[in-house]
Amino acid sequence: MKLAVIGKDVSKSDSPKMHTFIARNMGNDITYEAVSIPEDEFESRIDGIISRYEGFNVTIPYKLSVMSRLKSVEGDAALFGAVNTVKCSDLSGYNTDGLGFMLMLRNNGIKVDGKKVFLLGAGGAGRAVARKLVQGGATVGVYDRNTDSALSLKKDCPQVEIVGSVTPVDCDLIINATGVGMHKSEGISPVGEDVIARAKAAVDLIYVPAKSRFLEIAEQLGKQTVNGQAMLFYQAYYAECIYFDVQPDDGQAKQLFEKYLKEIKA
């Protein structure tokens, strides 16, 4: 099966490595390419992508714009209004980000039903996370410096509570979905020790670096910590299940992720 990931710049994407590993270990044969598309070329190239590949994954900034080419939008993709996985045979679109996030929590023993969650960030990743947490029975408070992003999330997901400022509050889980702590902000935490100290566990959607400053502080305070690498892997796992029409299995996904970590460290 010919697969790919498309985005504005996917030259450093881990997707080819992850998808090839997952497919191989599930007994499937694929080729998987990374295709960078400048924004001014998307409209002229997307139909060629659809005809060239049997399926593809979508990342920034095309998760919304690709939807105009699809015949159906399924499950979370319809809920989120964003697609990260496309099957070209029937032009159907899916979103596996939220599924990957929830599987990451489950496989780390973190339950959300009836729990209180403080979510930092109401952008693309934060929106997916917020919706799945609410679906899972959590009470979710959201803070974003961009008030418009927070209000937009509230409009689409009325169950969340928008927090106007970051203050220490007791919660079961604190999640960084802001991007603060990676690239030029590496070494910086989006919140201080006083806020992290009031949470029982901390999750950072960042996975480069493997231990962000946010997670370093949480670890020093004795909290359970999880970085976002598992979410990335599990959303790829769910996409592979869609491509090959197989039923996802939590246990299989966890075993594959553990094997993947060993392989990349070898």
Salt bridges, closest charged atoms under 4 A:
ASP14 OD1 - LYS17 NZ 3.94
GLU39 OE2 - LYS8 NZ 3.24
GLU41 OE1 - ARG45 NH1 3.10
GLU43 OE1 - ARG69 NH1 3.01
ASP47 OD1 - ARG69 NE 2.93
ASP76 OD2 - LYS132 NZ 3.02
ASP97 OD2 - LYS63 NZ 2.76
ASP156 OD2 - ARG127 NH2 2.29
ASP156 OD2 - ARG131 NH2 3.90
ASP170 OD1 - ARG198 NE 2.68
ASP172 OD1 - LYS200 NZ 3.18
GLU216 OE1 - ARG213 NH1 3.09
GLU219 OE1 - LYS211 NZ 2.84
GLU240 OE2 - HIS19 ND1 2.72
ASP250 OD2 - ARG106 NE 2.88
GLU263 OE2 - ARG24 NH2 3.22
